[in-house]
C-alpha cells in the first residue's frame, strides 16, 4: 500500500510539473509580477506567517493539555516546525510525521505514550477544523453562484472528510471501525484503553479546536494579502473557496504534502473566479511562500540548532542541488528587463553574456557537487563554498538577480556552519571515484541537457522543443555530434550547447578512468602480522570474538610501536571494525590506537564504524566524538548457578528426557578431529545451509572451514547408528573464565530440542574444564525497546530488514531458557548519516565471498 501511495504521489508531482511546463510563459510573467509586488504587504504576509507558526504551536499546547500534559509554547513550536519539515519527505507525511521528534517533548517530562496520544488529538483537531471550514463555505458563503466543477470538487473532499468523521465516531463508540482497527493493529487497543483511563480535558480540546479554526482563517487571510501585494482585485469569496480546495487537496495528498498539485488546484479555482492564468499562478505562488515555503525553511533551520543533527549533514547537499537548479533556470528564463537596462550602464554586453555563461557553468557544477558532498568529501565542501561565493557575484552581474544571490549566500552560511562534517580526504589518485558517482555525473548531464532544451524557447534555437526533441538533441550533444542539433540563435544558446559538450567530456572521461583504473587503496602490510596479532591477543585479548580478528577475512591495522591492532574490513567506502582495539586495557592506550586508525582511514578516504562494541567501552568512543546505536545483547550464562532442577527448567528437562528415551546421545570429541568425523560434520553443515537457504557468514563468526574445525572440540548429537544429527564446535574465548562456541547446525530431521541438548552438554563441559561462564553469543535486536529518538526509529527499520539480522527471529527466546545475563552491544559511528549505510556495510562484510 505504501509503495502505491508513493507512486501515486510521484505521478501527481509529474502531472503538476507537466502543467507548469505547458504554462511556462505565464509562469515567467507570474514571477515578474511577484518580483514587483508591494514590499509592505509582503512584510505583512511574513508577520502573519510567524503568527501562523505560533498558532500551530498553540494547537499542540492544548492538545497535550487535554491529557493533563504541560508542553511549553517554544517546545510546541519547534515540534511543529520539525514535523512540518520532515512530513514533506514522508508518504502521507502529515500523519506519519507524528511518529517523530518525541525527544522534543520527552525533555519536558512527557512520556512517549502521552506524546503519541496528544499527537493523534492534534491530527484529528486539524481535520475537524478543516471540516468546519467546508461547512462554512457551503452554509454561509453559499453555493448558488459557484461553478459546478468547484462544487463537485468540494463535495468529493467533503464526503471524504465526513467518512473520516464517521470512522472516528464509530471508533469512539467501539463499533465496526474500532473492531476493524484493532483486528489489523492490535496495539491500538492498549493505547485506546490508556486514553480512557487518563480521561480527556474537553475544554482544552475546545481551545485547541478554536486555534485550529483560526489557523484556517489565517490561510484565507494569506491569499487575501497575496492579492493585495500583487495589486489585484480582491475577492473574499475567491480566497475562501480557493483556500478550502487547496487545503483539502493537501489533506489527501499521498506524498510531499501536495507540492505542485495544490498550486495547480488553486490556479484552476482562481481562474474560475475570473483571474487570468498569470494572476492565478502569481497569487498561488506568493500564498505558498507565506504558508508553506516560509515555515518549511524555518523548519529546516531549526535542525541546525544542534550541529550533530543528521539534517545538518543532509541539508547542505540538498540545498546545493537546489542552488544548482536555480542557477540553471535563472539563465534559461527571461531576465527582468528594467534590471538589465540598469546594469548595462555599468558593464558591457559581452560581460553580461559572460556572467550568464558563468552562472550556467556554476549551476551544473553545483548539481554535480551535491552528490560528492553527501559522501562527506572535504574537497567537495571547498568546491561548494567556492561555487556559492562565485554564484553570488555572477547572479548580481548577469541581471541584478538579488533573489538568487541571497539564496546562494544562505547556502554558503549553511556550508560554513556544517564544515566539520566534511572531513573525508580525496586521494590523489581519485580513490573515492566509483561507478555510482560516475553514473551520477552522466545522469546529471543528461537531465541538465533535456531540461535545458525543453525550457529554452524558440528565441535561442529557432524551434520549440518537445520532450523527444530535447532527448534527441541532448544525446547528440552528449556524444559531441552537434551537427544534428538545432543551430543556436543567441549567445546563451551557444553557451548552453558548449556546456553540454564540456560536461559530457568530463563525465565520459571519468567513466573511462573508472573502467581502466579500478580504484584500489594501498595496503599497509606488516611482516608476520598474523603472528604479531596472535601474540597481542594472547596478552590483551578479552572478548569472545577476538578469535575472529585473525580469521583471514580482515585487514589488520597496527600502531607504530606494534603494541596493539585493529581488525577491520573495507566495504562500500567504510572501514568496518570488529569490536574495538586489541591493546592494553586503559583509556589512554585505546584512545591513542583508535585515533591513529581514524587518521589512517581519513587519509584513505574511508569512513569508520565499530561493530559489537561492549557498553563498558562506550565512554572512550564518546570522548572521541563518536555516537552509538544498540545492536543487540549478548547472552552470558553463569555455569555454576545453572541447574536443570526447578519449575523454570521443566521444558529443558522434558527435551533431554525425550531425546534420551528415543536413543539419541550427545558426545564430546576433542581436537584434532579425524577425517571421518569431519566428513560427517560437513554433511550436516551442507544440509543446514541448503535447508535454511543460507550462505556462510563471517566477520563476527566463522564458517565451516575444515582446517579450523579439525583443531576445535566438537559436541554432537547422534542416533543409535552413529549418524550425526546436530553439532556445535567450541572455539577459543579470550575473555577470562568464559567459554563459547561458533557454529551450531543440524539436519532437518533432527529431533526437537536437539540444540537444547547440545547447550546442556556444553555447560557440563564448562564445569568439567573449570569455566565460570558460557557466552551464547549475540541476540540481534534484543533490547531494542530501549531505543529512543528520531535516528534510532528511522535506522531500526533498516536493521530489521537486513538479511543477517532478520534470520534469528526466535534466538533470544531460545537463549532465555538458560537464564543468561544480558550484556548490551553497540555499533559505534561518526555521524547519523553514516548509520544509514551501516546495515548494508555489515551485511557485505559478513558475506564469505566479499572482497576486501
GUKOL-556407 format. One record per residue (C-alpha): x, z, y. Coordinates in steps of 0.2 Angstrom, whole numbers, padded with zeros to 4 digits, always signed. Last residue first. Layout:
XZY...
This chain:
+0192+0005-0033+0181-0006-0044+0165+0000-0052+0164-0003-0071+0161+0015-0075+0147+0016-0062+0148+0033-0054+0156+0027-0038+0143+0015-0035+0129+0028-0037+0138+0040-0025+0140+0026-0012+0122+0021-0013+0117+0039-0011+0130+0041+0003+0124+0027+0014+0110+0037+0023+0122+0051+0025+0134+0041+0036+0120+0041+0049+0120+0060+0049+0138+0060+0053+0154+0067+0045+0149+0071+0028+0149+0085+0015+0138+0084+0000+0133+0101-0007+0132+0112-0022+0122+0128-0024+0126+0140-0038+0112+0145-0049+0114+0160-0061+0108+0155-0079+0093+0161-0089+0096+0150-0104+0078+0143-0104+0082+0138-0085+0094+0124-0092+0080+0114-0099+0068+0117-0085+0083+0111-0073+0085+0095-0083+0067+0090-0083+0069+0075-0072+0086+0071-0077+0086+0052-0073+0081+0050-0055+0098+0057-0048+0108+0043-0056+0095+0030-0052+0095+0035-0033+0076+0035-0028+0076+0054-0026+0092+0053-0015+0084+0040-0004+0069+0051-0001+0080+0066+0002+0088+0057+0016+0072+0057+0028+0067+0075+0025+0085+0081+0026+0088+0071+0042+0072+0078+0050+0074+0096+0047+0074+0108+0032+0080+0108+0014+0076+0124+0004+0064+0116-0007+0078+0105-0013+0085+0120-0023+0087+0110-0039+0088+0091-0033+0101+0087-0046+0104+0100-0060+0123+0101-0060+0133+0108-0075+0130+0120-0089+0144+0131-0085+0146+0145-0098+0153+0161-0093+0163+0176-0100+0174+0167-0112+0183+0176-0126+0185+0162-0138+0172+0169-0151+0160+0173-0137+0162+0155-0130+0159+0148-0147+0143+0158-0149+0138+0151-0132+0142+0133-0139+0131+0136-0154+0117+0141-0143+0120+0125-0132+0120+0114-0148+0104+0122-0154+0095+0120-0138+0100+0102-0138+0092+0099-0155+0076+0107-0150+0065+0093-0157+0073+0085-0172+0085+0070-0169+0076+0053-0172+0081+0046-0156+0099+0050-0159+0108+0062-0148+0120+0065-0133+0128+0079-0124+0144+0073-0115+0154+0085-0104+0155+0103-0109+0160+0119-0100+0169+0136-0102+0172+0149-0089+0184+0164-0089+0194+0157-0074+0188+0140-0067+0200+0126-0074+0187+0121-0087+0195+0110-0101+0182+0099-0110+0170+0103-0125+0161+0089-0133+0142+0089-0136+0134+0082-0152+0117+0075-0159+0111+0068-0175+0127+0067-0186+0124+0062-0204+0131+0075-0216+0118+0072-0229+0110+0089-0226+0107+0084-0208+0120+0087-0194+0120+0094-0177+0137+0093-0169+0149+0104-0158+0165+0095-0153+0182+0101-0148+0192+0088-0137+0208+0078-0141+0198+0064-0150+0185+0063-0136+0199+0058-0124+0206+0044-0134+0189+0038-0140+0182+0037-0122+0164+0040-0122+0161+0043-0103+0166+0057-0092+0158+0066-0078+0160+0068-0059+0167+0051-0056+0160+0043-0072+0143+0036-0079+0141+0025-0094+0126+0014-0094+0108+0019-0098+0093+0012-0106+0089+0029-0115+0088+0021-0132+0104+0010-0129+0114+0024-0121+0109+0036-0135+0112+0023-0149+0130+0020-0143+0133+0039-0141+0127+0042-0159+0137+0028-0166+0152+0033-0157+0151+0051-0164+0150+0044-0182+0166+0033-0178+0175+0048-0171+0171+0059-0186+0179+0045-0197+0194+0044-0186+0198+0062-0187+0196+0074-0172+0212+0082-0165+0204+0094-0160+0192+0107-0167+0176+0103-0175+0161+0115-0173+0146+0113-0184+0127+0114-0182+0116+0113-0197+0099+0105-0201+0090+0110-0217+0072+0109-0211+0071+0128-0211+0087+0128-0199+0079+0117-0187+0063+0127-0186+0072+0143-0184+0083+0137-0170+0068+0130-0160+0057+0145-0163+0071+0156-0157+0073+0146-0142+0055+0146-0138+0054+0165-0140+0069+0169-0129+0058+0176-0115+0050+0188-0127+0065+0197-0132+0081+0193-0143+0090+0177-0142+0104+0185-0132+0114+0181-0117+0122+0195-0107+0140+0192-0113+0139+0174-0110+0133+0174-0092+0126+0157-0090+0131+0146-0075+0119+0132-0069+0125+0122-0055+0113+0118-0041+0108+0102-0032+0113+0090-0018+0111+0102-0003+0117+0092+0013+0132+0097+0023+0140+0093+0040+0158+0092+0045+0166+0097+0062+0182+0104+0054+0176+0122+0056+0161+0116+0046+0172+0110+0032+0181+0126+0030+0165+0136+0031+0157+0125+0017+0170+0131+0005+0159+0145-0003+0144+0133-0005+0154+0123-0018+0157+0105-0014+0148+0093-0026+0153+0076-0017+0164+0075-0001+0161+0061+0011+0174+0051+0021+0173+0035+0031+0187+0022+0028+0195+0011+0041+0212+0014+0033+0219+0023+0048+0204+0033+0048+0206+0037+0030+0224+0043+0032+0219+0054+0046+0205+0062+0036+0217+0065+0021+0229+0074+0033+0215+0084+0040+0209+0089+0022+0226+0094+0017+0229+0105+0033+0211+0113+0031+0213+0117+0013+0230+0126+0016+0224+0135+0031+0208+0141+0023+0217+0148+0008+0216+0143-0011+0232+0134-0013+0229+0116-0017+0216+0105-0025+0206+0098-0011+0187+0095-0011+0173+0091-0023+0176+0073-0029+0179+0063-0013+0170+0047-0009+0182+0037+0003+0169+0026+0010+0169+0007+0016+0157+0002+0002+0166+0011-0012+0183+0019-0012+0185+0033-0025+0193+0050-0021+0204+0064-0029+0213+0075-0016+0230+0082-0018+0240+0098-0015+0258+0104-0014+0266+0087-0013+0275+0091+0003+0269+0076+0012+0251+0078+0006+0245+0069-0009+0230+0057-0010+0224+0052-0028+0214+0036-0032+0200+0038-0044+0194+0030-0061+0209+0037-0071+0202+0054-0076+0214+0064-0065+0200+0072-0054+0189+0073-0070+0196+0089-0076+0194+0097-0059+0175+0096-0063+0174+0114-0070+0182+0121-0054+0197+0132-0051+0213+0122-0052+0227+0129-0042+0242+0130-0054+0237+0120-0069+0228+0108-0057+0244+0106-0047+0254+0102-0063+0241+0089-0068+0242+0081-0051+0261+0079-0052+0259+0071-0069+0246+0059-0063+0256+0055-0048+0272+0050-0058+0278+0040-0043+0266+0041-0028+0257+0025-0023+0250+0023-0006+0238+0009-0008+0236-0005+0005+0218-0009+0008+0212-0025+0001+0202-0038+0011+0198-0054+0002+0209-0067+0010+0204-0085+0006+0185-0082+0007+0185-0069+0020+0196-0080+0032+0184-0095+0029+0169-0085+0033+0178-0078+0049+0182-0096+0054+0164-0101+0051+0158-0087+0063+0171-0091+0077+0169-0110+0076+0150-0107+0076+0152-0096+0091+0161-0110+0101+0149-0124+0096+0134-0113+0100+0142-0109+0117+0145-0127+0121+0127-0131+0119+0122-0117+0130+0135-0122+0143+0128-0139+0143+0110-0134+0145+0115-0122+0159+0124-0136+0168+0109-0147+0168+0102-0162+0158+0109-0158+0141+0108-0173+0129+0096-0170+0114+0106-0165+0099+0111-0178+0086+0128-0182+0094+0132-0164+0095+0138-0163+0077+0148-0147+0079+0142-0139+0062+0132-0126+0072+0126-0139+0085+0118-0149+0071+0111-0134+0063+0104-0128+0080+0097-0145+0084+0087-0146+0068+0081-0128+0070+0075-0131+0088+0067-0147+0083+0058-0139+0069+0052-0124+0081+0046-0137+0094+0057-0142+0108+0050-0149+0125+0062-0163+0130+0074-0168+0144+0087-0155+0139+0088-0143+0153+0072-0147+0163+0062-0150+0147+0061-0131+0145+0073-0120+0135+0063-0107+0125+0064-0116+0109+0082-0122+0111+0088-0104+0115+0078-0096+0101+0085-0108+0088+0103-0106+0094+0103-0087+0095+0095-0086+0078+0109-0097+0071+0122-0088+0080+0115-0071+0074+0114-0076+0056+0132-0083+0056+0138-0066+0063+0128-0056+0051+0134-0067+0036+0152-0062+0041+0147-0044+0043+0139-0044+0026+0154-0053+0018+0167-0040+0024+0179-0038+0038+0184-0020+0040+0201-0025+0033+0204-0036+0048+0223-0037+0045+0227-0026+0060+0215-0013+0053+0201-0008+0064+0200+0011+0067+0184+0021+0063+0182+0033+0078+0166+0028+0086+0155+0044+0086+0166+0052+0100+0160+0039+0112+0142+0044+0112+0140+0049+0131+0151+0034+0136+0140+0022+0126+0124+0029+0133+0131+0028+0151+0135+0009+0147+0118+0007+0141+0111+0014+0157+0123+0002+0167+0117-0013+0157+0099-0008+0161+0103-0007+0180+0112-0024+0179+0097-0032+0170+0085-0025+0183+0096-0029+0198+0096-0048+0194+0105-0053+0210+0105-0071+0204+0121-0075+0195+0132-0063+0204+0122-0047+0200+0120-0052+0182+0139-0056+0180+0144-0039+0188+0133-0028+0177+0137-0039+0162+0155-0036+0164+0153-0017+0163+0142-0019+0148+0154-0031+0140+0169-0019+0142+0160-0005+0135+0154-0015+0120+0172-0021+0117+0179-0003+0118+0165+0003+0106+0168-0012+0094+0186-0007+0094+0181+0011+0089+0171+0005+0074+0157+0016+0070+0148+0004+0057+0133+0003+0069+0145-0004+0082+0150-0018+0071+0132-0024+0070+0129-0022+0089+0145-0032+0093+0136-0048+0088+0122-0045+0099+0134-0040+0113+0144-0056+0110+0129-0067+0112+0124-0059+0128+0142-0059+0135+0143-0078+0133+0125-0081+0141+0130-0069+0155+0147-0078+0158+0138-0095+0158+0126-0090+0171+0141-0082+0181+0150-0099+0180+0135-0108+0186+0133-0097+0201+0152-0099+0205+0150-0118+0204+0135-0116+0217+0146-0107+0229+0145-0088+0234+0140-0079+0249+0125-0088+0257+0121-0094+0240+0115-0076+0235+0101-0076+0247+0094-0093+0240+0096-0086+0223+0086-0070+0227+0072-0080+0235+0071-0092+0220+0069-0078+0207+0078-0085+0192+0070-0096+0179+0072-0091+0161+0086-0096+0149+0099-0086+0158+0089-0070+0158+0084-0073+0140+0102-0072+0134+0106-0057+0145+0091-0048+0139+0095-0052+0121+0112-0045+0122+0105-0029+0131+0093-0027+0116+0107-0028+0104+0117-0016+0114+0102-0005+0115+0100-0004+0096+0119-0001+0094+0118+0013+0107+0103+0020+0098+0110+0023+0081+0124+0035+0084+0115+0046+0097+0100+0044+0085+0108+0054+0071+0110+0069+0083+0127+0076+0085+0127+0074+0104+0111+0085+0105+0102+0082+0122+0104+0063+0117+0088+0064+0107+0078+0067+0123+0084+0050+0130+0075+0041+0116+0059+0050+0120+0061+0047+0139+0063+0028+0135+0047+0029+0124+0038+0038+0138+0042+0024+0150+0039+0010+0138+0022+0015+0133+0010+0021+0147+0019+0015+0163+0028+0000+0156+0013-0004+0146+0002-0005+0162+0015-0016+0170+0015-0028+0155-0004-0028+0154-0007-0031+0173+0007-0045+0173-0001-0054+0157-0019-0053+0165-0013-0060+0182-0003-0074+0174-0018-0078+0162-0030-0078+0177-0042-0064+0179-0061-0067+0177-0067-0052+0167-0065-0062+0151-0047-0065+0156-0044-0046+0156-0051-0044+0138-0039-0058+0131-0024-0051+0141-0028-0033+0134-0029-0040+0116-0012-0049+0118-0004-0034+0126-0010-0023+0112-0004-0035+0098+0013-0036+0105+0018-0018+0101+0004-0011+0090+0011+0006+0087+0027-0002+0078+0017-0005+0062-0001-0003+0055-0011-0004+0071-0027+0005+0070-0025+0017+0085-0016+0004+0095-0030-0009+0093-0042+0005+0098-0031+0009+0113-0031-0009+0119-0050-0010+0117-0053+0006+0127-0040+0002+0140-0048-0016+0143-0065-0009+0144-0061+0005+0156-0050-0006+0167-0062-0021+0168-0076-0009+0173-0065-0001+0186-0062-0018+0194-0048-0020+0206-0044-0037+0215-0025-0040+0213-0011-0034+0224+0001-0031+0209+0003-0013+0213-0016-0011+0215-0019-0019+0198-0006-0008+0190-0014+0007+0198-0030+0003+0190-0022+0000+0173-0014+0017+0174-0030+0025+0180-0038+0019+0163-0024+0027+0154-0026+0043+0164-0045+0044+0159-0039+0043+0141-0027+0058+0145-0042+0067+0152-0050+0066+0136-0035+0073+0127-0035+0087+0139-0053+0092+0136-0050+0090+0117-0036+0103+0118-0047+0115+0128-0061+0113+0115-0049+0116+0101-0043+0132+0110-0061+0137+0112-0063+0134+0093-0050+0146+0088-0048+0142+0070-0048+0153+0055-0032+0158+0045-0041+0159+0028-0050+0143+0031-0033+0134+0036-0025+0142+0020-0038+0134+0009-0036+0117+0017-0017+0118+0014-0020+0123-0004-0032+0109-0007-0021+0096+0002-0008+0099-0012-0019+0090-0024-0017+0073-0015-0027+0060-0026-0040+0071-0033-0039+0082-0017-0043+0068-0006-0058+0061-0016-0065+0078-0018-0064+0082+0000-0072+0064+0005-0086+0067-0008-0091+0084+0000-0082+0100+0004-0091+0102+0021-0075+0099+0031-0071+0084+0020-0088+0076+0023-0087+0079+0042-0069+0072+0042-0074+0056+0032-0090+0054+0043-0078+0054+0059-0067+0041+0051-0081+0030+0047-0087+0033+0065-0070+0027+0071-0070+0012+0060-0088+0008+0067-0081+0010+0084-0067-0002+0080-0080-0016+0075-0092-0012+0089-0078-0013+0102-0073-0030+0096-0091-0036+0095-0095-0030+0112-0080-0039+0119-0085-0055+0110-0102-0054+0117-0096-0053+0135-0101-0038+0145-0115-0038+0157-0128-0029+0147-0116-0017+0139-0117-0002+0150-0104+0008+0158-0113+0025+0154-0118+0023+0136-0107+0010+0128-0091+0013+0138-0094+0032+0137-0097+0031+0119-0080+0022+0117-0071+0035+0127-0079+0049+0117-0072+0040+0101-0055+0040+0109-0056+0059+0112-0061+0061+0094-0046+0051+0088-0034+0062+0099-0042+0078+0093-0040+0072+0074-0021+0069+0077-0018+0086+0086-0028+0095+0073-0017+0087+0060-0001+0093+0070-0008+0111+0070-0010+0111+0051+0008+0104+0048+0016+0116+0061+0006+0130+0053+0013+0126+0036+0030+0123+0043+0032+0140+0051+0031+0144+0069+0044+0156+0076+0049+0146+0092+0064+0138+0083+0052+0132+0069+0043+0122+0083+0057+0110+0086+0063+0111+0068+0046+0103+0063+0053+0087+0070+0044+0075+0058+0028+0075+0047+0018+0070+0062+0027+0054+0064+0017+0048+0049+0001+0048+0059+0005+0038+0075+0018+0028+0065+0006+0019+0053+0022+0012+0046+0037+0020+0055+0048+0013+0069+0037+0015+0084+0032+0033+0077+0050+0038+0081+0048+0038+0099+0031+0046+0100+0037+0060+0088+0052+0063+0099+0042+0063+0116+0028+0073+0109+0039+0087+0102+0049+0087+0118+0033+0090+0127+0027+0104+0115+0044+0113+0117+0043+0112+0136+0024+0118+0135+0029+0133+0124+0021+0134+0107+0011+0150+0103+0002+0150+0086-0015+0158+0084-0021+0143+0074-0031+0135+0089-0015+0139+0099-0006+0126+0090-0019+0113+0095-0019+0121+0112+0000+0118+0115+0000+0100+0107-0014+0095+0119-0004+0102+0133+0011+0092+0128+0001+0076+0129-0004+0082+0146+0014+0084+0151+0018+0066+0146+0003+0059+0156+0009+0069+0171+0025+0060+0170+0016+0044+0168+0006+0048+0184+0022+0050+0193+0028+0033+0187+0012+0025+0192+0013+0032+0209+0031+0025+0211+0024+0008+0205+0011+0010+0219+0023+0013+0232+0035-0001+0225+0022-0014+0228+0024-0028+0216+0037-0042+0219+0046-0040+0202+0029-0039+0193+0023-0055+0200+0039-0064+0195+0037-0057+0178+0020-0064+0177+0025-0081+0183+0038-0081+0168+0024-0076+0156+0013-0089+0163+0026-0102+0159+0030-0094+0142+0012-0094+0136+0015-0103+0120+0029-0091+0116+0018-0076+0121+0005-0081+0108+0019-0084+0095+0027-0067+0098+0010-0059+0096+0007-0068+0080+0025-0063+0074+0020-0045+0078+0004-0045+0069+0013-0053+0054+0026-0039+0054+0012-0026+0054+0003-0035+0040+0019-0034+0030+0022-0016+0034+0004-0012+0029+0007-0022+0013+0023-0012+0009+0014+0004+0012+0000+0000+0000
